[in-house]
Every structure is written in C-alpha cells, then in structure tokens.
Amino acid sequence: MSGTAFRLGAERGYPLAHAGPDSRISESLVNSVAAVLVGYGFPRIAAAEDWAALEAALAAFLYNPKEQ
C-alpha cells in the first residue's frame, strides 16, 4: 500500500468483540463506504447482492465471528 504508513508494533484495534446487532452498521454507513470506493475509481455498486456483500464485509472486518 504505497503512501500508507503503518506503525510497527501497534496494538490492533479490530476486530472488536461481537456484541450482537449494531445499529451503527446502517444503510447510511454502507452508502458512505460505497461512495469512498467510487471516489477511488472502483465501480458503482448497483446489484442488491453487492450491497449485501459490502455490508457483510464491513461486519466481518469490524467484529469477531459469533462464538458457536
């Protein structure tokens, strides 16, 4: 990742402990992330399946999977 500085030895902040449904993962958040991707030259998201996949990817990054 050119131009991105990572602090070596920095403690990870993610993924978070899973605490159940999170209202912060909203349609507005997913739309904002999609807009950032478009701003960086990625294609617009049009298909419902792609919106769902983006939301799932955000949740997977943010939270540990539920313990089974």
C-alpha positions in Angstrom: 0.0 0.0 0.0 2.0 2.8 -1.3 1.9 6.0 0.7 0.4 4.3 3.8 2.4 4.3 7.0 1.8 1.5 9.4 3.1 1.7 13.0 5.1 -1.3 13.6 4.2 -2.9 16.9 0.9 -1.0 17.3 -1.8 -2.9 19.1 -4.6 -3.9 16.8 -8.0 -2.3 17.4 -10.0 -4.6 15.2 -11.8 -6.9 15.1 -14.0 -5.9 18.1 -15.7 -8.4 20.4 -19.0 -9.4 18.9 -21.9 -7.9 20.9 -24.9 -8.7 18.7 -26.6 -6.5 16.2 -25.1 -3.0 15.8 -27.3 -0.2 14.6 -24.2 1.8 13.5 -23.8 -0.6 10.6 -26.6 1.1 8.8 -27.6 1.7 5.2 -26.0 5.2 5.5 -22.6 3.7 6.6 -22.6 1.2 3.7 -23.6 4.0 1.3 -20.7 6.2 2.6 -18.2 3.4 2.2 -19.5 2.7 -1.3 -19.1 6.4 -2.2 -15.5 6.4 -1.0 -14.8 3.3 -3.2 -16.3 5.1 -6.2 -14.1 8.1 -5.3 -11.1 5.9 -5.6 -12.1 4.7 -9.0 -14.0 1.5 -8.2 -17.3 0.8 -10.0 -20.6 1.9 -8.5 -22.5 -0.7 -6.6 -25.8 -1.4 -8.2 -26.8 -5.0 -7.5 -28.6 -5.8 -4.2 -26.3 -8.8 -3.8 -23.2 -6.4 -3.9 -24.7 -4.1 -1.3 -25.3 -7.1 1.0 -21.8 -8.3 0.4 -20.3 -4.9 1.2 -22.3 -4.8 4.5 -21.1 -8.3 5.3 -17.5 -7.4 4.6 -17.7 -4.4 6.9 -19.2 -6.5 9.7 -16.5 -9.2 9.2 -13.8 -6.5 9.5 -15.3 -4.9 12.5 -16.3 -7.9 14.6 -15.1 -11.3 15.6 -17.5 -14.0 14.4 -20.0 -15.2 17.0 -18.8 -18.0 19.1 -20.5 -21.2 18.3 
